[in-house]
Amino acid sequence: MAYQALYRVWRSQRFDDVVGQKAVTQTLKNAIIQNKISHAYLFTGPRGTGKTSAAKIFSKAVNCHHLVDGEPCNECETCRAITAGSCNDVIEIDAASNNGVEEIRDIREKVKYAPTQADYKVYIIDEVHMLSTGAFNALLKTLEEPPKNVIFILATTEPHKIPLTIISRTQRFDFKRISTQDIVDHLAFILNKLTLSYEDQALYVIARAAEGGMRDALSILDQGLSFCEETLTVADAMQVTGSLTYEMMDHYLSACVAQETEQGLETLETILNEGREGNRFLEDLLLYCRDLLMYQQAPNLLLNKSGQLTETFKKLAEQINPTMVYQYIKILSDAQKEIRMSTHPTIYLEVATVKLTTLSVGNSEGTSRVHPADLQEVKQLQQKIVQIEKELTQLKARQETVGTTEDSVPVTKTVAGKKKNSFRLPKERVYQVLTEATREHLIKVKEVWSDLLNMLTVTQRAMLKASEIVAASSTGMVLSFDYEILCTRATEDEELQVAVRNGLVTLIQYEPQFVCIPSEYWGGLRKEFLQQNQGEHSIAHTTVPSQEEEQKEQETPTEQVVDEAVQLFGQDFVEVRDD
C-alpha cells in the first residue's frame, strides 16, 4: 500500500481522540446522547485544530446504531463507509472550488430526497466563507428549514466573512488553538505506537513551530522522521523547522546583555548564513524572552512546559532585569512588524541587534548603569532644582506679605479683569458679519433653528441651547453664548461647526461661517459698530437690530395683535380676554 502522511493515518475517529477541544466534543456527545440534534452547526477556528475531523465523527455518531456514551463504534457498516468516504448520505463539499450559485442550487434539489444508506443525510461544507453572496442567499432558506433527517455542518477558519443571517441559523462551536503540551503529548503517543525513538526536547521544538495546529505538527513530524536517521533529535527538529537552537539564542542574548554590538552582529550573521529565516528568528527570540520572564517568576511551570533548559539560559535569567526583558520584547516586536512588508529584512534585523546591544542592563536592584558624565549632569540639575525651590518659597512669602497689607477689592478686580481677558474677542469677524447683516437672513435662520437642534447630537444640542443668533448675513452669522466657557468650546469644536453648516444647508440651503462671542460683549460690540458706521453709505444696507427691535421680536404674536388693535380703534374700545 502507498505511504500515507501521518495526519491522514492518525486522523481522529472518536470524539475523545480530538486533542485540545474537550468543551466542543463533550457538548456534541451530550447532544447525541440526549437526542438534541440540531439541523445546522458552524465549526470555526484556526487551521488544523480538528474541525473537519469533528464533523466526520459527528456524522458517524448520528448514524451509528451501536453508540457507546455518544461515541461511534467505528465497526458497523455505516461507520466504516463514512470513514472511507464511500457513504452517499455524508457529502463533503469544498466551498473554495464549489462556491457558485449553481452548486448550492444543486444541493437544494438533492436535499429533498431521503437518505438511502444512513438515518441522516449530512452535508459538510468546508471553507464555507468562500461561498459567493448569491450562493449564501441560495443556501439561506434551505439552511433555516431543511427537510427532515438533514444536517448541515459548516466549517471555516474565517467566521467574520460569513453573513450574520447564516450564523444566526446555526449552532456555533469555536475550536481553539491546541496548547504546546497537548501537541507534545499527542506526538509522543504516536511515536510510541510506531516504536520510534526521539528526544523529548525535539517534540517541544515541533510543537512550538506548529503554532497550535495539530495537522501542522504532524506534517513537521513527518518531515523530521524522514530527515533523521534513527532517533529524532533536537538538531533534526531545529533543522526541519528552521528554528534556532538554544545555544544560538544563548550566544545572541548574551552578547546583547553584555552590550557587545560587534559580537551580536557576528552571531546574527552566522545564524542567517545557516539558512534561518528572519521571521522564525524573531519568533524564537520572542519565545526565548518570554521564557526568561516565566523562569524568573515560575521556574517549575516553565520546566514542565519547555523541558530542560541550558545553564546559560538560567544565568541570563538571574542576571537580566525584567524591565530590560520588556524592552527587548518591544524592540523584537517592532522589528517583526517592519520586516513583514520589507524586501530587505536583514537591515531591520541588524538595526534591532544594535538597539538591543546598546540598552543599559539593570542590576539586581533594578537600577541602570549610568555613564559618569551623565551622573555629573544629574547632580548639577538636582542643585538647580533645589535653588529654584528656595526662590519659589521666597516669592510666596513676599506675596503673602503684600496680600495682607493691600485692600482685597482691587485684587478681586484684577483677577476679574484677567478672567474677562482670557477670551480673545473676534471683533474683526463680528464687524465683517454686521457689515452685510440683514433682517431677512436673521429671521430665516431663527425659523429653522429648533429643527436644526434636533439634527445634532445630544452634546452639541446642549451646547447650543445656551446660545442665541444675534446677527446673520449671506456668508456668516454671530452666535451669542450665555457662558464664556461654552463660547470657547464652540469656537474650538470643528465637528460642531460642520454639523451646523450641514444642517442649515439641508434646511434652507444656507452655509454660513459663524462667529461665537459671550453675550456680555454683544451689546458693546453692536453699539460700537453702529457708532463707527453712523452716517456712512454702508449703513444704508445694514440692518442691525436695535434693543427696542429685539424686544419687539421677542413679543408674542398675541401682544403684537393687541398693539395693532389699540392703534386702529383706541384704548377705550379694546378689551383683551384670555380664552
C-alpha positions, 0 to 999 in steps of 0.5 A: 500500500502507498505511504500515507502522511501521518495526519491522514493515518492518525486522523481522529475517529472518536470524539475523545481522540480530538486533542485540545477541544474537550468543551466542543466534543463533550457538548456534541456527545451530550447532544447525541446522547440526549437526542438534541440534534440540531439541523445546522452547526458552524465549526470555526477556528484556526487551521488544523485544530480538528474541525473537519475531523469533528464533523466526520465523527459527528456524522458517524455518531448520528448514524451509528446504531451501536453508540457507546456514551455518544461515541461511534463504534467505528465497526458497523457498516455505516461507520466504516463507509463514512470513514472511507468516504464511500457513504452517499448520505455524508457529502463533503463539499469544498466551498473554495472550488464549489462556491457558485450559485449553481452548486448550492442550487444543486444541493437544494434539489438533492436535499429533498430526497431521503437518505438511502444508506444512513438515518441522516443525510449530512452535508459538510461544507468546508471553507464555507466563507468562500461561498459567493453572496448569491450562493449564501442567499441560495443556501439561506432558506434551505439552511433555516428549514431543511427537510427532515433527517438533514444536517448541515455542518459548516466549517471555516477558519474565517467566521467574520466573512460569513453573513450574520443571517447564516450564523444566526441559523446555526449552532456555533462551536469555536475550536481553539488553538491546541496548547504546546503540551497537548501537541507534545503529548499527542506526538509522543503517543504516536511515536510510541505506537510506531516504536520510534525513538526521539528526544523529548526536547525535539517534540517541544521544538515541533510543537512550538513551530506548529503554532497550535495546529495539530495537522501542522505538527504532524506534517513537521513530524513527518518531515523530521522522521524522514530527515533523521536517521534513527532517533529524532533529535533536537538538531533534526527538529531545529533543522526541519523547522528552521528554528534556532537552537538554544545555544544560538539564542544563548550566544545572541542574548548574551552578547546583547546583555553584555552590550557587545554590538560587534559580537551580536552582529557576528552571531546574527550573521552566522545564524542567517548564513545557516539558512534561518529565516528572519521571521522564525528568528524573531519568533524564537527570540520572542519565545526565548524572552518570554521564557526568561520572564516565566523562569524568573517568576515560575521556574517549575511551570516553565520546566514542565512546559519547555523541558530542560533548559541550558545553564546559560539560559538560567544565568541570563535569567538571574542576571537580566532585569525584567524591565530590560526583558520588556524592552527587548520584547518591544524592540523584537516586536517592532522589528517583526512588524517592519520586516513583514512588508520589507524586501530587505529584512536583514537591515531591520534585523541588524538595526534591532541587534544594535538597539538591543546591544546598546540598552543599559542592563539593570542590576539586581536592584533594578537600577541602570548603569549610568555613564559618569558624565551623565551622573555629573549632569544629574547632580548639577540639575538636582542643585538647580532644582533645589535653588529654584525651590528656595526662590519659589518659597521666597516669592510666596512669602513676599506675596503673602506679605503684600496680600495682607497689607493691600485692600482685597477689592482691587485684587478681586478686580484684577483677577476679574479683569484677567478672567474677562481677558482670557477670551480673545474677542473676534471683533474683526469677524463680528464687524465683517458679519454686521457689515452685510447683516440683514433682517431677512437672513436673521429671521430665516435662520431663527425659523429653522433653528429648533429643527436644526437642534434636533439634527445634532447630537445630544452634546452639541444640542446642549451646547447650543441651547445656551446660545442665541443668533444675534446677527446673520448675513449671506456668508456668516452669522454671530452666535451669542453664548450665555457662558464664556466657557461654552463660547470657547468650546464652540469656537474650538469644536470643528465637528460642531461647526460642520454639523451646523453648516450641514444642517442649515444647508439641508434646511434652507440651503444656507452655509454660513461661517459663524462667529461665537462671542459671550453675550456680555460683549454683544451689546458693546460690540453692536453699539460700537459698530453702529457708532463707527458706521453712523452716517456712512453709505454702508449703513444704508444696507445694514440692518442691525437690530436695535434693543427696542427691535429685539424686544419687539421680536421677542413679543408674542404674536398675541401682544403684537395683535393687541398693539395693532388693535389699540392703534386702529380703534383706541384704548377705550374700545379694546378689551383683551380676554384670555380664552 
